[in-house]
């Protein structure tokens, strides 16, 4: 099930996702918006991570309105929350949705 994202800087989810001892990936679509709420022609980047004790992140993802699948990495079995960080000063906000795949 896809979850919505709407971030200015960083957000840590509250829903715990039970994952197996395996590689985790994410498929996300995000776009960059300016303060007026319009899609920006300049694109920001963001990362998606899984947090148990430490957090493991994807490589930067372009908030360009297209779907991207990125590998988060191998995780041990257990409950994780999702962490999303906007990385560049470009644009005011990143909005989109994504899901964790295992």
Kinemage of the C-alpha trace (Angstrom):
@kinemage 1
@onewidth
@group {chain A} dominant
@subgroup {mainchain}
@vectorlist {calphas} color= white
{ca unk a 1} P 0.000 0.000 0.000
{ca unk a 2} L 1.386 3.416 -0.972
{ca unk a 3} L 1.765 6.093 1.697
{ca unk a 4} L 1.618 9.844 1.070
{ca unk a 5} L 4.568 12.118 1.736
{ca unk a 6} L 4.519 15.886 2.183
{ca unk a 7} L 7.778 17.280 3.575
{ca unk a 8} L 9.652 20.539 3.929
{ca unk a 9} L 12.741 19.088 5.633
{ca unk a 10} L 12.304 15.669 7.282
{ca unk a 11} L 9.594 13.363 8.567
{ca unk a 12} L 9.688 10.131 10.567
{ca unk a 13} L 6.645 7.893 10.242
{ca unk a 14} L 4.786 6.392 13.182
{ca unk a 15} L 3.527 3.199 11.508
{ca unk a 16} L 5.793 0.209 12.141
{ca unk a 17} L 6.478 -2.045 9.172
{ca unk a 18} L 7.410 -5.668 9.882
{ca unk a 19} L 10.218 -6.679 7.566
{ca unk a 20} L 12.099 -9.914 6.963
{ca unk a 21} L 15.848 -10.469 6.951
{ca unk a 22} L 16.180 -9.477 3.291
{ca unk a 23} L 16.846 -6.586 0.906
{ca unk a 24} L 14.389 -3.693 1.135
{ca unk a 25} L 13.540 -1.347 -1.727
{ca unk a 26} L 11.220 1.589 -2.149
{ca unk a 27} L 9.177 2.772 -5.099
{ca unk a 28} L 8.383 6.479 -4.759
{ca unk a 29} L 7.016 9.322 -6.808
{ca unk a 30} L 7.616 12.856 -5.589
{ca unk a 31} L 7.482 16.312 -7.069
{ca unk a 32} L 8.941 19.658 -5.993
{ca unk a 33} L 6.603 22.536 -5.096
{ca unk a 34} L 7.221 26.225 -4.418
{ca unk a 35} L 5.733 28.151 -1.474
{ca unk a 36} L 2.670 29.112 -3.531
{ca unk a 37} L 1.884 25.393 -3.937
{ca unk a 38} L 2.745 25.178 -7.625
{ca unk a 39} L 5.013 22.556 -9.185
{ca unk a 40} L 8.512 24.019 -9.399
{ca unk a 41} L 10.615 23.777 -12.551
{ca unk a 42} L 13.702 23.343 -10.327
{ca unk a 43} L 13.760 19.895 -8.731
{ca unk a 44} L 14.761 18.929 -5.209
{ca unk a 45} L 16.163 15.592 -4.058
{ca unk a 46} L 15.120 13.417 -1.136
{ca unk a 47} L 16.004 10.106 0.474
{ca unk a 48} L 13.873 7.352 1.983
{ca unk a 49} L 15.171 5.364 4.922
{ca unk a 50} L 14.198 2.602 7.317
{ca unk a 51} L 14.836 3.105 11.020
{ca unk a 52} L 15.075 0.411 13.668
{ca unk a 53} L 17.995 1.453 15.880
{ca unk a 54} L 20.054 3.020 13.106
{ca unk a 55} L 18.699 4.372 9.838
{ca unk a 56} L 19.656 3.066 6.382
{ca unk a 57} L 18.898 5.380 3.445
{ca unk a 58} L 18.563 5.173 -0.325
{ca unk a 59} L 20.749 7.188 -2.635
{ca unk a 60} L 19.208 10.626 -3.387
{ca unk a 61} L 15.985 10.513 -5.415
{ca unk a 62} L 14.920 13.302 -7.788
{ca unk a 63} L 11.581 14.887 -6.864
{ca unk a 64} L 10.703 15.190 -10.544
{ca unk a 65} L 7.201 13.715 -10.744
{ca unk a 66} L 8.375 10.333 -12.029
{ca unk a 67} L 8.347 6.959 -10.289
{ca unk a 68} L 11.717 5.738 -8.984
{ca unk a 69} L 12.661 2.404 -7.425
{ca unk a 70} L 15.715 2.497 -5.172
{ca unk a 71} L 17.383 -0.099 -2.964
{ca unk a 72} L 17.532 0.764 0.718
{ca unk a 73} L 19.693 -2.249 1.528
{ca unk a 74} L 19.667 -5.505 3.467
{ca unk a 75} L 17.768 -5.263 6.754
{ca unk a 76} L 17.438 -7.675 9.656
{ca unk a 77} L 13.966 -8.915 10.540
{ca unk a 78} L 11.975 -6.644 12.807
{ca unk a 79} L 9.795 -3.537 12.959
{ca unk a 80} L 10.884 -0.378 11.139
{ca unk a 81} L 9.530 3.128 10.623
{ca unk a 82} L 10.068 5.090 7.424
{ca unk a 83} L 12.167 8.281 7.444
{ca unk a 84} L 12.077 10.735 4.523
{ca unk a 85} L 14.540 13.639 4.227
{ca unk a 86} L 14.504 16.493 1.710
{ca unk a 87} L 18.140 17.092 0.825
{ca unk a 88} L 18.433 20.178 -1.308
{ca unk a 89} L 17.432 23.786 -0.747
{ca unk a 90} L 15.766 23.694 -4.174
{ca unk a 91} L 12.005 24.065 -3.914
{ca unk a 92} L 9.942 24.550 -0.780
{ca unk a 93} L 8.241 21.182 -0.397
{ca unk a 94} L 8.247 17.628 -1.777
{ca unk a 95} L 4.890 15.884 -2.140
{ca unk a 96} L 4.275 12.376 -3.380
{ca unk a 97} L 3.771 8.780 -2.321
{ca unk a 98} L 5.735 5.612 -1.950
{ca unk a 99} L 5.863 2.063 -0.680
{ca unk a 100} L 8.392 -0.307 0.833
{ca unk a 101} L 9.040 -3.520 -1.130
{ca unk a 102} L 10.676 -6.648 0.112
